[in-house]
Amino acid sequence: MAKLKPPIVPEEPPAILTDDEIRRLLSACAGQAFADRRDLAILRLLLDTGMRRAELAALKVADVDLTDATALVVGKGRRPRIVPFGRKTAQALDRYLRVRSLHTQADGDALWLRRAGRMTDSGIYQVVKTRGALAGIPKVFTHQFRHTFAHLWQINGGNESDLMRLAG
């Protein structure tokens, strides 16, 4: 033990999104175009579930249940879990699914589509960066949504055990 160095403890807590930044990000997706509807659903799902970017990108249409407001997510280690989301997120997903049904690739199983087909986790990253820039938040990143979800969960009285189960 004498030769071991103590662990490095970060001095600053992880960056989270403020209420104002969240409002601005969601406002940056105002509109009825395909990309607006898709991007709003992506941002709301990230905020409501704390999903990882790769988990979000891997979602299939069949993984989302709007009636129960849940999504089946396959996380690290290929462990599936069911994550709940709120009413506004369900509404955003419903609106996206309606415009998605008109897409040329709508018969595919991938939930998130771009012009040329399935969206990857890099595409999710680009959505967050683009909408962040439109909202005047240049340093926003996808994992920040996960930190924000965890922070909001705990300040609203959620316990760590449930948080670990929900966030994977």
C-alpha positions in Angstrom: 0.0 0.0 0.0 2.9 2.4 0.6 3.8 2.5 -3.1 0.2 3.1 -4.3 -0.8 6.6 -5.2 -4.2 7.8 -4.0 -7.0 8.0 -6.6 -7.5 11.3 -8.4 -10.7 12.8 -7.2 -12.2 15.4 -9.7 -12.5 18.8 -8.1 -15.6 19.8 -10.1 -18.8 17.8 -10.4 -19.8 16.7 -13.9 -21.4 19.3 -16.1 -25.2 19.4 -16.1 -27.6 21.3 -18.1 -29.4 24.2 -16.4 -33.2 24.7 -16.7 -32.6 27.6 -19.1 -30.3 25.6 -21.3 -32.8 22.7 -21.4 -35.6 25.2 -22.4 -33.3 26.7 -25.1 -32.3 23.3 -26.5 -36.0 22.2 -26.7 -36.9 25.5 -28.3 -34.2 25.0 -30.9 -36.2 22.0 -32.2 -39.4 24.0 -32.6 -41.0 23.3 -36.0 -42.8 20.6 -37.9 -40.1 19.5 -40.3 -38.9 15.9 -40.1 -35.5 16.8 -38.5 -37.3 19.1 -35.9 -39.6 16.3 -34.8 -36.8 13.7 -34.7 -34.4 15.9 -32.8 -37.0 17.0 -30.2 -37.8 13.3 -29.6 -34.1 12.5 -29.3 -33.4 15.3 -26.8 -36.5 14.6 -24.7 -35.6 10.9 -24.5 -32.1 11.7 -23.5 -33.3 14.0 -20.7 -36.1 11.7 -19.5 -34.1 8.4 -19.4 -30.4 9.1 -19.1 -29.8 6.7 -21.9 -26.3 6.4 -23.4 -25.8 7.7 -26.9 -25.2 4.2 -28.3 -28.3 2.8 -26.5 -30.4 5.6 -28.0 -29.0 5.0 -31.5 -29.7 1.3 -31.3 -33.4 1.7 -30.5 -35.9 0.0 -32.9 -39.4 1.1 -33.5 -40.7 -2.0 -31.7 -38.6 -1.1 -28.6 -40.8 2.0 -27.9 -44.2 1.5 -26.2 -46.1 4.8 -26.3 -49.1 3.3 -24.3 -46.9 2.4 -21.3 -44.4 5.3 -22.0 -41.4 2.9 -21.9 -38.5 1.9 -24.1 -36.6 -1.4 -24.1 -32.9 -0.5 -24.0 -30.0 -2.9 -24.5 -27.2 -1.5 -22.4 -23.6 -2.4 -21.7 -22.9 -6.1 -21.6 -26.0 -6.6 -23.8 -28.2 -6.3 -20.7 -31.8 -5.3 -21.5 -33.7 -2.9 -19.3 -37.0 -1.0 -19.6 -36.8 2.7 -19.0 -39.9 4.9 -18.5 -40.3 8.3 -20.0 -42.7 11.2 -19.4 -45.9 12.4 -21.2 -44.2 15.2 -23.2 -41.5 12.7 -24.4 -44.3 10.3 -25.4 -46.0 13.1 -27.3 -42.7 14.1 -29.0 -42.1 10.4 -30.0 -45.6 10.1 -31.3 -45.2 13.2 -33.5 -41.9 11.9 -34.7 -43.3 8.5 -35.6 -46.1 10.1 -37.6 -43.6 12.0 -39.8 -41.3 9.0 -39.8 -44.1 6.9 -41.4 -43.8 9.1 -44.5 -40.0 8.6 -44.8 -38.7 6.6 -47.7 -37.0 4.2 -45.2 -40.0 3.9 -42.9 -40.3 0.2 -43.5 -37.0 -0.4 -41.7 -36.8 -1.3 -38.0 -34.4 1.5 -36.9 -36.2 4.1 -34.8 -34.0 7.1 -35.8 -33.7 7.9 -39.5 -31.8 10.5 -41.5 -32.1 11.4 -45.1 -30.2 8.3 -46.3 -31.5 5.8 -43.8 -30.6 4.7 -40.3 -29.0 7.1 -37.9 -25.9 6.0 -36.0 -24.6 7.1 -32.6 -22.4 9.7 -34.5 -25.6 11.1 -35.9 -27.1 11.4 -32.4 -23.9 13.3 -31.4 -24.3 15.6 -34.4 -28.0 16.3 -33.5 -26.9 17.4 -30.0 -24.1 19.5 -31.3 -26.2 21.2 -33.9 -29.1 21.9 -31.6 -26.7 23.1 -28.9 -25.2 25.6 -31.4 -28.7 26.8 -32.4 -29.5 27.2 -28.7 -26.3 29.1 -28.0 -24.8 26.3 -26.0 -21.6 25.5 -27.8 -20.2 23.0 -25.3 -23.1 20.6 -25.0 -22.4 16.9 -25.3 -24.6 13.8 -25.2 -23.2 12.4 -21.9 -24.2 15.7 -20.2 -27.8 14.6 -20.6 -27.0 11.5 -18.6 -25.4 13.6 -15.8 -28.5 15.9 -15.9 -30.9 13.0 -15.6 -29.0 11.6 -12.6 -28.8 15.1 -10.9 -32.5 15.8 -11.4 -33.4 12.2 -10.2 -31.5 12.7 -7.0 -32.6 16.3 -6.2 -36.2 15.2 -6.7 -35.9 12.5 -4.1 -35.0 9.5 -6.1 -32.6 7.0 -4.5 -29.3 5.7 -5.9 -30.4 2.1 -6.2 -33.3 3.0 -8.5 -31.1 5.4 -10.4 -28.5 2.6 -11.0 -31.2 0.3 -12.3 -32.9 2.9 -14.6 -29.6 4.3 -16.0 -27.9 0.9 -16.4 
